[in-house]
Amino acid sequence: MAPRLDFSVWWPRVVPKGTPVVVTMENPNYSVLEIDGPDESEFIGSALNKGRGKNAKQFTWVLLLKAHRAVGCIAWLVGGLWALLSTVKKRLIFHQGVSVETEKPGKGRLLFRFLRAFLAVSIVALALEIVAHWNGWHFQRPNLRIPETTEIRGWFHEGYQAWVLFRYNYIAALIRTLSNICIMLFLIQSVDRLVLCLGFFWIKFKKIKPQIEGSLFKSEDVEVGGHEYPMVLVQIPMCNEREVYEQSISAVCQLDWPKDRFLVQVLDDSDDEGIQSLIRSEVYKWSQRGVNIVYRHRVVRTGYKAGNLKSAMSCDYVRAYEFVAIFDADFQPNPDFLKQTVPYFKGNPEIGLVQARWAFVNQDENVLTRLQNINLCFHFEVEQQVNGVFLNFFGFNGTAGVWRIKALEDSGGWLERTTVEDMDIAVRAHLNGWKFIFLNDVKVLCEVPESYEAYRKQQHRWHSGPMHLFRLCLPAIIKSKISIWKKANLVLLFFLLRKLILPFYSFTLFCVILPLTMFVPEAELPIWVICYIPVFMSILNILPAPRSFPFIIPYLLFENTMSVTKFNAMISGLFGSSYEWVVTKKAGRSSESDLLAAAERESKASDLSQIHRGASESELSELNKLKDQTQDEAPPVKKTNKIFKKELALAFLLLTAAVRSLLSAEGIHFYFLLCQGLSFLLVGLDLIGEQMS
């Protein structure tokens, strides 16, 4: 179908209303005119009939104002497009300040080759359709047999007729079958998301919260030695965390807990000797202030974080402790964290884990952090909370949680077989009958990645690890003694639906089938699949973060953009090996209020340390000099953008399909493909988030 060129359909026709409008001009030379309705033709006719030439000037002035606004809008769009094209020219042609993503052998390279071949075929098909459109060969779907009776106009016309019949008889059926499968999976996942939201609303309506059995602490306990306070081990695993080690150690050492009832383990896996010395000096500083803190460094870094935690739990003194709290290097717990979490274990011997939620100090830093905040708010406030209330099970987040050490030992301890050791221990603990509690009101400050490269690596680990773990623990799930409903929840919902089906249909439906249907219009996707349900699901996802509603369209587009990374990671974990750990790059940010509070606590602790341990002041000054010297010697690192080839290939593929849909006047399909293609282009050129050093 040829595109419509009648621009009058772009705006609704004006219907005259009975309310008169009085227009008064400040210039006394112009007359006052009463208009009975907004019909411009009647206005012009009456003005001419009455001989009021100056009223025509008023109308011309209004038109000029409207034209000025239209020109300003067009200029803004053209300026933005020109800036984008200039950036594309610099990044792709001249490679200014960029580095190209290196594809490793495996599933990622195969996926890129597939996308590149798909793009080449799409460009050829688009050229064919443009020639056919130019010659007026518009074969409608209800009349596909028309070309058989049409007079042949040459070999090219005959070839185009053969292509139309071939795609109708063979290709369209295959695409419709695959799209129906993906739509069915899409609807199942949407129902699951809707059920989770209904559970979330029920929890809010009934004000359901975990309850503490009895009273564990009294005001005089600390003064008498805190004998009712259980022994707590606090672990901070880190690796080359130059930006965040100081604030994390500082926050943990200021936990409000009897000093003789908790021990801090700084588990440093850094391979940089300068960073090791800095962390040692920070640990020594707090040990001089009376905090029970030890520094552990492994010479051989095997097993990544799991191996680090496993090595720390093998110490003999760990036997004296009942609970262990774990914080990643960028986490800053409040001083009352242990008092808000540990009491839930009292009177509940079946509780193995108490998990707190995350709060972010940099959620408003850029568009990327805002979009991550939407996803993580839904994860904690809906998924974790609903599963914790109704199932007593959820995936451990690897940090900001307190474990009963007996539950860890009973479940086999930390294993080094996957990169998602937190999910691994949670699944094994659940199979052994341990229950979990999620505290939505207890928040621990942390960071979200500010650069797309760091976020992309994090998401790859988070989506490849679960599939690798699913292969390893499926036999244990089947043989376990838990109920059949818990087994079904683990296999069908926890692993298959939310970790495998979601990235599969998201990538296949919106990045493969949708552009393919533009060249095979006989298998066109319905509008409700492209628009209505995705928008409704995005609204549900954004409900826990209502301040982010202005970002609902960017969120929808960005989630589809991330589907290529998640799909690639899922395939890699399901059919290959995902055992590769990449530390997420952090910026070391803190909010202003947190910095002021930390400085105040620091000054108080410093005063106390000077009273009780004045002899260590000279040693601390030497360590501080060493720290300043190391920081001064660190050379400035130039930040560069990266070019992500798979995202760029998909960007050009979707934009090619958008041009094809424009020829067919597809409407909503064209706008979706255009916006989604631009979204892939921005991400592929690393124009979202901060640059990576």
Secondary structure, DSSP 8 states (H G I E B T S, - for coil): ------GGGGS------S--EEE--SSTTS--EEESSS-HHHHHHHHHHTT-HHHHHHHHHHHHHHHHHHHHHHHHHHHHHHHHHHHHIIIIII-TTEEE----TTHHHHHHHHHHHHHHHHHHHHHHHHHHHHTT----GGGTTHHHHS---SHHHHHHHHHHHHIIIIIHHHHHHHHHHHHHHHHHHHHHHHHHHHHHHHHHHHT------S----TTTTTTT-TTS--EEEEEEESS-TTTHHHHHHHHHT-SS-GGGEEEEEEE----HHHHHHHHHHHHHHHTTT--EEEEE-SS--SHHHHHHHHHHTSGGGGG-SEEEE--TT-B--TTHHHHHGGGGTT-TTEEEEEEEEEETTTTSSHHHHHHHHHHHHIIIIIIHHHHHHTS-----SSSEEEEHHHHHHTT----SSS-HHHHHHHHHHHTT-EEEEEEEEEEEE----BHHHHHHHHHHHHHHHHHHHHHHHHHHHHS-S-HHHHHIIIIIIIIIIIIIHHHHHHIIIIIIHHHHHHSGGG---HIIIIIHHHHHHHHHHTT-GGGGGGHHHHHHHHHHHHHHHHHHHHHHHHS---------------HHHHHHHHHHHHHHHHHHHHH-GGGHHHHHHHHHHHHHHHHHS-----BEEE-HHHHHHHHHHHHHHHHHHHTT-THHHHHHHHHHHHHHHHHTT-SBB-B-
